[in-house]
Structure formats: C-alpha cells, structure tokens
C-alpha cells in the first residue's frame, strides 16, 4: 500500500519562501513520477508541478520561475521549494505518487 505524506506548510509573508516535502512509502519510489497539486478555497484543484523518474521537471505557468521541484530518491522524498510567494498561492498543497494522494498541507500567504 502506497502512503504519501506532505509536510512543510505554514504561514508566509508575500515575497517569502516555504519548502514542502512529500515522503512516499510502499512503492519503488525512484521509478515513479511525482506531482504537486493545490486547491484554493472555493476553487478547483489545479496541477502545480511534476518531476519524472528521470528528473524532468514541469511547472504550471502560474508558478514557473518561482517554484522548484526536486527529488531525493534515497530519502524517497520530493520537495517543492516555493519562493516569491504571493497571496494567490494560498491553498492546500497535495502530493501525488502513482495516483495516491496525500492528506495535503496548508500554505497561507498573508501579511
């Protein structure tokens, strides 16, 4: 059974930074693509970024140049470094590994 656990959310000021972590267990992590999605209050869930098993990275236009996704296969962890945060980045952020979703971590950007 695949388990996915996110952490690292919290409160940040506009222009600030946060780093989210996603730890997966119960799967051959290094061979899996991993994605981040987010859902803001009253809005549909949207895709944010993905890193493939080979390390290819893709980003939504809304976060390109501000967010960086990376992975450490030894730790079975994917990171989402979020810089230059904006209030519109406020959302619950979810990690997805092989169609398995974590419980989400809240990110709030506010002064």
DSSP file (Angstrom, degrees, kcal/mol; ACC not computed):
  #  RESIDUE AA STRUCTURE BP1 BP2  ACC     N-H-->O    O-->H-N    N-H-->O    O-->H-N    TCO  KAPPA ALPHA  PHI   PSI    X-CA   Y-CA   Z-CA
    1    1 A X              0   0    0      0, 0.0     2,-0.4     0, 0.0    26,-0.1   0.000 360.0 360.0 360.0 128.0    0.0    0.0    0.0
    2    2 A X        -     0   0    0     96,-0.1     2,-0.4    22,-0.1    24,-0.2  -0.647 360.0-167.8 -82.4 130.7    1.4    3.4   -1.1
    3    3 A X  E     -A   25   0A   0     22,-2.3    22,-2.2    -2,-0.4     2,-0.4  -0.970   2.9-169.1-119.4 136.9    1.4    6.1    1.6
    4    4 A X  E     -A   24   0A   0     -2,-0.4     2,-0.5    97,-0.3    99,-0.4  -0.990   4.3-176.8-127.4 126.6    2.1    9.7    0.8
    5    5 A X  E     -A   23   0A   0     18,-2.4    18,-2.7    -2,-0.4     2,-0.3  -0.980   6.2-162.6-131.1 122.8    2.7   12.3    3.5
    6    6 A X  E     +A   22   0A   0     -2,-0.5     2,-0.3    16,-0.2    16,-0.2  -0.695  16.3 162.7 -98.3 153.8    3.2   16.0    2.9
    7    7 A X  E     +A   21   0A   0     14,-2.0    14,-2.7    -2,-0.3    98,-0.1  -0.964  37.9  73.2-155.9 170.2    4.7   18.5    5.3
    8    8 A X        +     0   0    0     -2,-0.3    11,-0.4     1,-0.3    14,-0.0   0.367  59.6 134.3 104.1  -4.6    6.2   21.9    5.5
    9    9 A X        +     0   0    0     12,-0.1     2,-0.3     9,-0.1    -1,-0.3  -0.163  20.9 115.0 -70.6 172.4    3.2   24.1    5.0
   10   10 A X  E     -d  107   0B   0     96,-0.8    98,-2.8    95,-0.1     2,-0.5  -0.991  62.8 -38.7 161.8-159.6    2.5   27.2    7.1
   11   11 A X  E     +d  108   0B   0     -2,-0.3     2,-0.3    96,-0.2    98,-0.2  -0.848  51.8 171.9-102.5 131.3    2.2   30.9    7.1
   12   12 A X  E     -d  109   0B   0     96,-2.8    98,-2.3    -2,-0.5     2,-0.2  -0.968  29.5-119.3-134.9 153.1    4.5   33.0    4.9
   13   13 A X    >   -     0   0    0     -2,-0.3     3,-2.6    96,-0.2    72,-0.2  -0.563  49.1 -81.5 -84.2 154.5    4.5   36.7    4.1
   14   14 A X  T 3  S+     0   0    0      1,-0.3    72,-0.2    -2,-0.2    -1,-0.1  -0.335 123.1  24.9 -53.3 133.1    4.2   37.8    0.4
   15   15 A X  T 3  S+     0   0    0     70,-3.2    69,-0.6     1,-0.3    -1,-0.3   0.316 103.8 116.0  89.3  -7.9    7.6   37.5   -1.1
   16   16 A X    <   -     0   0    0     -3,-2.6    69,-2.3    69,-0.2     2,-0.3  -0.064  57.2-121.1 -85.1-171.8    8.6   34.9    1.4
   17   17 A X        +     0   0    0     66,-0.2     2,-0.3    67,-0.2    66,-0.2  -0.937  21.3 177.8-134.7 152.5    9.5   31.2    1.0
   18   18 A X  E     - B   0  82A   0     64,-2.1    64,-3.3    -2,-0.3     2,-0.5  -0.973  17.4-145.4-144.3 154.0    8.4   27.8    2.1
   19   19 A X  E     - B   0  81A   0    -11,-0.4     2,-0.3    -2,-0.3    62,-0.2  -0.975  13.6-159.3-124.9 120.1    9.7   24.3    1.3
   20   20 A X  E     - B   0  80A   0     60,-2.6    60,-2.3    -2,-0.5     2,-0.4  -0.695   5.0-155.9 -93.7 147.9    7.2   21.5    1.1
   21   21 A X  E     -AB   7  79A   0    -14,-2.7   -14,-2.0    -2,-0.3     2,-0.4  -0.942   6.6-165.3-123.0 147.4    8.2   17.8    1.5
   22   22 A X  E     -AB   6  78A   0     56,-2.0    56,-2.3    -2,-0.4     2,-0.5  -0.962   6.4-169.6-133.5 114.9    6.5   14.7    0.2
   23   23 A X  E     -AB   5  77A   0    -18,-2.7   -18,-2.4    -2,-0.4     2,-0.4  -0.908   5.7-168.1-108.1 129.6    7.5   11.3    1.6
   24   24 A X  E     +A    4   0A   0     52,-2.1     2,-0.3    -2,-0.5   -20,-0.2  -0.920   6.7 178.4-118.3 142.8    6.2    8.2   -0.1
   25   25 A X  E     +A    3   0A   0    -22,-2.2   -22,-2.3    -2,-0.4     3,-0.1  -0.934  56.6  44.8-135.4 160.9    6.4    4.6    1.1
   26   26 A X  S    S+     0   0    0     -2,-0.3     2,-0.3     1,-0.2    -1,-0.1   0.673  98.3  77.4  82.6  17.4    5.2    1.3   -0.2
   27   27 A X  S    S-     0   0    0     -3,-0.1     2,-2.1   -24,-0.1    -1,-0.2  -0.985  94.1 -96.5-151.8 159.7    6.4    1.8   -3.7
   28   28 A X    >   -     0   0    0     -2,-0.3     3,-1.7     1,-0.2     4,-0.2  -0.569  49.3-174.6 -76.2  83.1    9.5    1.7   -5.9
   29   29 A X  G >   +     0   0    0     -2,-2.1     3,-2.1     1,-0.3    -1,-0.2   0.826  69.8  61.4 -56.2 -42.6    9.8    5.5   -5.5
   30   30 A X  G 3  S+     0   0    0      1,-0.3    -1,-0.3    43,-0.2    43,-0.1   0.719 104.2  50.6 -63.2 -20.1   12.7    6.1   -7.8
   31   31 A X  G <  S+     0   0    0     -3,-1.7     2,-0.4     2,-0.1    -1,-0.3   0.347  97.0  91.1 -97.7   6.1   10.8    4.8  -10.8
   32   32 A X  S <  S-     0   0    0     -3,-2.1     2,-0.3    -4,-0.2    -5,-0.0  -0.803  71.1-129.0-109.5 142.5    7.7    6.9  -10.2
   33   33 A X        -     0   0    0     -2,-0.4    65,-0.7    19,-0.1     2,-0.4  -0.614  28.1-156.6 -76.4 146.6    6.7   10.4  -11.4
   34   34 A X  E     -FE  51  97B   0     17,-2.6    17,-2.7    -2,-0.3     2,-0.3  -0.992   9.6-171.0-131.2 135.9    5.6   12.7   -8.6
   35   35 A X  E     -FE  50  96B   0     61,-2.2    61,-2.7    -2,-0.4     2,-0.4  -0.895  15.6-144.6-127.0 156.0    3.4   15.7   -8.9
   36   36 A X  E     +FE  49  95B   0     13,-2.9    12,-2.9    -2,-0.3    13,-1.6  -0.959  21.4 175.7-114.8 137.6    2.2   18.5   -6.7
   37   37 A X  E     -FE  47  94B   0     57,-2.7    57,-3.0    -2,-0.4     2,-0.3  -0.864   9.8-157.4-129.2 165.9   -1.3   20.0   -7.0
   38   38 A X  E     -FE  46  93B   0      8,-2.7     8,-3.3    -2,-0.3     2,-0.4  -0.991   8.4-158.0-145.5 155.8   -3.1   22.6   -5.0
   39   39 A X  E     - E   0  92B   0     53,-2.1    53,-2.3    -2,-0.3     2,-0.2  -0.950  10.7-159.4-137.2 116.4   -6.6   23.7   -4.1
   40   40 A X    >   -     0   0    0      4,-0.5     3,-2.2    -2,-0.4    51,-0.2  -0.547  44.0 -76.2 -87.8 157.8   -7.5   27.2   -3.1
   41   41 A X  T 3  S+     0   0    0      1,-0.3    -1,-0.1    -2,-0.2     3,-0.1  -0.301 117.7   3.5 -56.1 128.3  -10.7   27.9   -1.1
   42   42 A X  T 3  S+     0   0    0      1,-0.2     2,-0.3    -3,-0.1    -1,-0.3   0.555 114.3 101.0  75.5   7.9  -13.7   27.9   -3.5
   43   43 A X  S <  S-     0   0    0     -3,-2.2    -1,-0.2     1,-0.0     2,-0.1  -0.813  76.1 -98.8-123.3 162.9  -11.6   26.8   -6.5
   44   44 A X        -     0   0    0     -2,-0.3    -4,-0.5     1,-0.1     2,-0.1  -0.430  48.4 -93.3 -75.6 154.2  -10.9   23.6   -8.4
   45   45 A X        -     0   0    0     -6,-0.2     2,-0.3    -2,-0.1    -6,-0.2  -0.437  48.2-163.5 -65.0 139.7   -7.8   21.6   -7.7
   46   46 A X  E     -F   38   0B   0     -8,-3.3    -8,-2.7    -2,-0.1     2,-0.2  -0.954  21.2-111.2-130.8 149.4   -5.0   22.6  -10.1
   47   47 A X  E     +F   37   0B   0     -2,-0.3   -10,-0.3   -10,-0.2     3,-0.1  -0.542  31.8 175.5 -75.3 140.3   -1.8   21.0  -11.1
   48   48 A X  E     -     0   0B   0    -12,-2.9    12,-2.7     1,-0.4     2,-0.3   0.776  54.9 -22.8-112.8 -51.4    1.4   22.8   -9.9
   49   49 A X  E     -FG  36  59B   0    -13,-1.6   -13,-2.9    10,-0.2    -1,-0.4  -0.988  47.7-157.1-162.1 160.0    4.5   20.8  -10.9
   50   50 A X  E     -FG  35  58B   0      8,-2.2     8,-2.2    -2,-0.3     2,-0.4  -0.996   2.8-163.3-144.6 146.4    5.8   17.4  -11.7
   51   51 A X  E     -FG  34  57B   0    -17,-2.7   -17,-2.6    -2,-0.3     6,-0.2  -0.998  20.1-142.5-128.1 129.8    9.1   15.6  -11.6
   52   52 A X    >   -     0   0    0      4,-2.5     3,-1.7    -2,-0.4   -20,-0.1  -0.281  30.8-101.4 -83.2 172.2    9.6   12.5  -13.6
   53   53 A X  T 3  S+     0   0    0      1,-0.3   -21,-0.1   -22,-0.2    -1,-0.1   0.800 125.8  52.8 -61.8 -27.4   11.6    9.4  -12.6
   54   54 A X  T 3  S-     0   0    0    -23,-0.1    -1,-0.3     2,-0.1   -23,-0.1   0.425 124.1-103.8 -88.9   1.1   14.3   10.7  -14.8
   55   55 A X    <   +     0   0    0     -3,-1.7     2,-0.3     1,-0.3    -2,-0.1   0.561  67.3 150.6  91.8   8.3   14.3   14.1  -13.2
   56   56 A X        -     0   0    0      1,-0.0    -4,-2.5     2,-0.0     2,-0.4  -0.604  31.5-153.0 -75.7 133.5   12.5   16.0  -15.9
   57   57 A X  E     -G   51   0B   0     -2,-0.3     2,-0.3    -6,-0.2    -6,-0.2  -0.876  16.1-179.2-114.9 140.1   10.6   19.0  -14.3
   58   58 A X  E     -G   50   0B   0     -8,-2.2    -8,-2.2    -2,-0.4     2,-0.3  -0.988   6.4-167.0-136.3 147.1    7.5   20.7  -15.5
   59   59 A X  E     -G   49   0B   0     -2,-0.3   -10,-0.2   -10,-0.2     2,-0.1  -0.954  26.5-110.1-134.7 149.9    5.6   23.6  -14.0
   60   60 A X    >>  -     0   0    0    -12,-2.7     3,-1.6    -2,-0.3     4,-1.3  -0.482  37.3-116.4 -68.3 149.7    2.3   25.4  -14.3
   61   61 A X  T 34 S+     0   0    0      1,-0.3     3,-0.2     2,-0.2    -1,-0.1   0.833 112.4  64.6 -58.6 -32.1    2.7   28.9  -15.8
   62   62 A X  T 34 S+     0   0    0      1,-0.2    -1,-0.3     3,-0.0   -14,-0.1   0.700 115.3  27.5 -67.4 -19.3    1.4   30.4  -12.6
   63   63 A X  T X> S+     0   0    0     -3,-1.6     3,-2.4   -15,-0.2     4,-2.2   0.461  85.7 127.9-120.4  -5.3    4.5   29.2  -10.6
   64   64 A X  T 3< S+     0   0    0     -4,-1.3     4,-0.1     1,-0.3   -15,-0.0  -0.291  80.3  16.5 -59.0 132.3    7.2   29.0  -13.2
   65   65 A X  T 34 S+     0   0    0      2,-0.5    -1,-0.3     1,-0.1     3,-0.1   0.277 125.7  59.2  88.6 -11.6   10.3   30.8  -12.2
   66   66 A X  T <4 S+     0   0    0     -3,-2.4    17,-2.2     1,-0.2     2,-0.3   0.683  97.7  54.0-117.0 -33.0    9.2   30.9   -8.5
   67   67 A X  E  <  -C   82   0A   0     -4,-2.2    -2,-0.5    15,-0.2     2,-0.4  -0.811  60.7-164.7-108.3 146.9    8.8   27.2   -7.5
   68   68 A X  E     -C   81   0A   0     13,-2.5    13,-3.1    -2,-0.3     2,-0.4  -0.989   4.0-158.4-133.2 125.2   11.3   24.5   -7.9
   69   69 A X  E     +C   80   0A   0     -2,-0.4     2,-0.3    11,-0.2    11,-0.2  -0.816  21.2 161.3-101.4 142.0   10.6   20.8   -7.6
   70   70 A X  E     -C   79   0A   0      9,-1.9     9,-2.7    -2,-0.4     2,-0.3  -0.950  21.1-144.2-150.5 168.2   13.3   18.3   -6.8
   71   71 A X  E     -C   78   0A   0     -2,-0.3     2,-0.4     7,-0.3     7,-0.2  -0.989  11.0-161.7-142.1 150.5   13.7   14.7   -5.5
   72   72 A X  E >>> -C   77   0A   0      5,-3.1     5,-2.0    -2,-0.3     3,-0.8  -0.898   9.7-172.1-127.8  98.7   15.9   12.7   -3.3
   73   73 A X  G >45S+     0   0    0     -2,-0.4     3,-0.7     1,-0.3   -43,-0.2   0.823  82.9  61.7 -65.9 -30.7   15.4    9.0   -4.1
   74   74 A X  G 345S+     0   0    0      1,-0.3    -1,-0.3    -3,-0.1   -44,-0.0   0.850 114.1  36.0 -62.3 -32.4   17.5    7.8   -1.2
   75   75 A X  G <45S-     0   0    0     -3,-0.8    -1,-0.3     2,-0.2    -2,-0.2   0.404 106.6-127.9 -98.3   0.3   15.1    9.6    1.1
   76   76 A X  T <<5 +     0   0    0     -3,-0.7   -52,-2.1    -4,-0.5     2,-0.4   0.916  66.5 134.0  51.9  45.8   12.0    8.7   -1.0
   77   77 A X  E   < -BC  23  72A   0     -5,-2.0    -5,-3.1   -54,-0.2     2,-0.4  -0.969  45.5-162.5-132.4 139.9   11.2   12.4   -0.8
   78   78 A X  E     -BC  22  71A   0    -56,-2.3   -56,-2.0    -2,-0.4     2,-0.3  -0.971  17.0-155.3-117.2 139.0   10.1   15.1   -3.3
   79   79 A X  E     -BC  21  70A   0     -9,-2.7    -9,-1.9    -2,-0.4     2,-0.4  -0.821  12.0-159.3-113.1 151.0   10.5   18.8   -2.4
   80   80 A X  E     -BC  20  69A   0    -60,-2.3   -60,-2.6    -2,-0.3     2,-0.6  -0.899  11.7-161.7-128.3 102.7    8.7   21.8   -3.6
   81   81 A X  E     -BC  19  68A   0    -13,-3.1   -13,-2.5    -2,-0.4     2,-0.6  -0.752   9.0-164.9 -84.3 121.2   10.7   25.0   -2.9
   82   82 A X  E     +BC  18  67A   0    -64,-3.3   -64,-2.1    -2,-0.6     2,-0.2  -0.932  13.0 170.9-115.7 113.5    8.4   28.0   -3.1
   83   83 A X        +     0   0    0    -17,-2.2   -66,-0.2    -2,-0.6   -67,-0.2  -0.722  58.4  26.6-115.5 166.3    9.9   31.4   -3.4
   84   84 A X  S    S-     0   0    0    -69,-0.6    -1,-0.2    -2,-0.2   -67,-0.2   0.903  85.5-159.9  49.2  47.3    8.5   34.8   -4.1
   85   85 A X        -     0   0    0    -69,-2.3   -70,-3.2    -3,-0.2     2,-0.3  -0.222   8.9-159.1 -63.5 146.8    5.2   33.7   -2.7
   86   86 A X    >   -     0   0    0    -72,-0.2     3,-2.2   -71,-0.1     4,-0.2  -0.856  31.9-111.1-121.5 156.4    2.0   35.6   -3.5
   87   87 A X  G >  S+     0   0    0     -2,-0.3     3,-1.8     1,-0.3    22,-0.4   0.844 117.2  63.8 -56.0 -31.9   -1.3   35.7   -1.7
   88   88 A X  G 3  S+     0   0    0      1,-0.3    -1,-0.3    20,-0.1   -48,-0.0   0.550  87.6  70.7 -72.8  -4.8   -2.8   33.7   -4.6
   89   89 A X  G <   +     0   0    0     -3,-2.2    -1,-0.3    20,-0.1     2,-0.2   0.532  69.7 120.1 -82.5  -7.0   -0.5   30.8   -3.7
   90   90 A X    <   +     0   0    0     -3,-1.8     2,-0.3    -4,-0.2    18,-0.2  -0.419  41.9 106.7 -61.2 124.3   -2.7   30.2   -0.6
   91   91 A X  E    S- H   0 107B   0     16,-1.9    16,-2.8    -2,-0.2     2,-0.6  -0.970  75.8 -81.9-178.1 170.1   -4.1   26.7   -0.9
   92   92 A X  E     -EH  39 106B   0    -53,-2.3   -53,-2.1    -2,-0.3     2,-0.5  -0.879  47.7-146.0 -90.0 128.3   -3.9   23.2    0.4
   93   93 A X  E     -EH  38 105B   0     12,-2.9    12,-1.9    -2,-0.6     2,-0.4  -0.841  14.6-166.6-104.0 131.0   -1.0   21.5   -1.4
   94   94 A X  E     -E   37   0B   0    -57,-3.0   -57,-2.7    -2,-0.5     2,-0.4  -0.905  11.3-147.0-119.5 143.0   -1.2   17.8   -2.3
   95   95 A X  E     -E   36   0B   0     -2,-0.4     7,-1.9   -59,-0.2     2,-0.4  -0.871  14.3-160.0-105.2 142.1    1.5   15.4   -3.4
   96   96 A X  E     +EI  35 101B   0    -61,-2.7   -61,-2.2    -2,-0.4     2,-0.4  -0.987  13.2 176.0-128.7 127.8    0.6   12.6   -5.8
   97   97 A X  E >  S-EI  34 100B   0      3,-2.3     3,-1.7    -2,-0.4   -63,-0.1  -0.967  78.0 -22.1-130.8 114.1    2.5    9.4   -6.4
   98   98 A X  T 3  S-     0   0    0    -65,-0.7    -1,-0.1    -2,-0.4     3,-0.1   0.929 127.2 -50.1  51.7  52.0    1.0    6.8   -8.7
   99   99 A X  T 3  S+     0   0    0      1,-0.2     2,-0.6    -3,-0.0    -1,-0.3   0.555 111.7 125.8  65.5   9.9   -2.5    8.1   -8.3
  100  100 A X  E <   -I   97   0B   0     -3,-1.7    -3,-2.3   -97,-0.0     2,-0.3  -0.887  46.4-156.6-100.5 122.9   -2.1    8.1   -4.5
  101  101 A X  E     -I   96   0B   0     -2,-0.6   -97,-0.3    -5,-0.2    -5,-0.2  -0.739   6.5-135.8-101.7 143.6   -2.8   11.4   -2.8
  102  102 A X        -     0   0    0     -7,-1.9   -97,-0.2    -2,-0.3    -1,-0.1  -0.200  33.8-100.4 -80.4-175.8   -1.5   12.6    0.5
  103  103 A X        -     0   0    0    -99,-0.4   -98,-0.1     1,-0.2    -9,-0.1   0.615  64.1-119.7 -84.3 -12.5   -3.7   14.4    3.0
  104  104 A X        -     0   0    0     -9,-0.1     2,-0.4     1,-0.1   -10,-0.2   0.067  13.5-119.5  93.2 156.1   -2.4   17.8    2.0
  105  105 A X  E     - H   0  93B   0    -12,-1.9   -12,-2.9   -98,-0.1     2,-0.3  -1.000  26.2-120.9-135.7 134.5   -0.6   20.6    3.8
  106  106 A X  E     - H   0  92B   0     -2,-0.4   -96,-0.8   -14,-0.2     2,-0.5  -0.566  23.5-171.2 -81.6 130.9   -1.9   24.1    4.1
  107  107 A X  E     -dH  10  91B   0    -16,-2.8   -16,-1.9    -2,-0.3     2,-0.5  -0.989   4.2-176.1-119.0 125.1    0.0   27.1    2.8
  108  108 A X  E     -d   11   0B   0    -98,-2.8   -96,-2.8    -2,-0.5     2,-0.6  -0.985   8.0-167.2-124.7 125.2   -1.2   30.6    3.6
  109  109 A X  E     +d   12   0B   0     -2,-0.5     2,-0.3   -22,-0.4   -96,-0.2  -0.934  33.2 131.4-114.1 111.6    0.5   33.7    2.2
  110  110 A X              0   0    0    -98,-2.3    -2,-0.1    -2,-0.6   -24,-0.0  -0.994 360.0 360.0-158.7 148.4   -0.6   36.8    4.0
  111  111 A X              0   0    0     -2,-0.3   -98,-0.1   -98,-0.2    -1,-0.1   0.419 360.0 360.0 -92.7 360.0    0.9   39.9    5.6
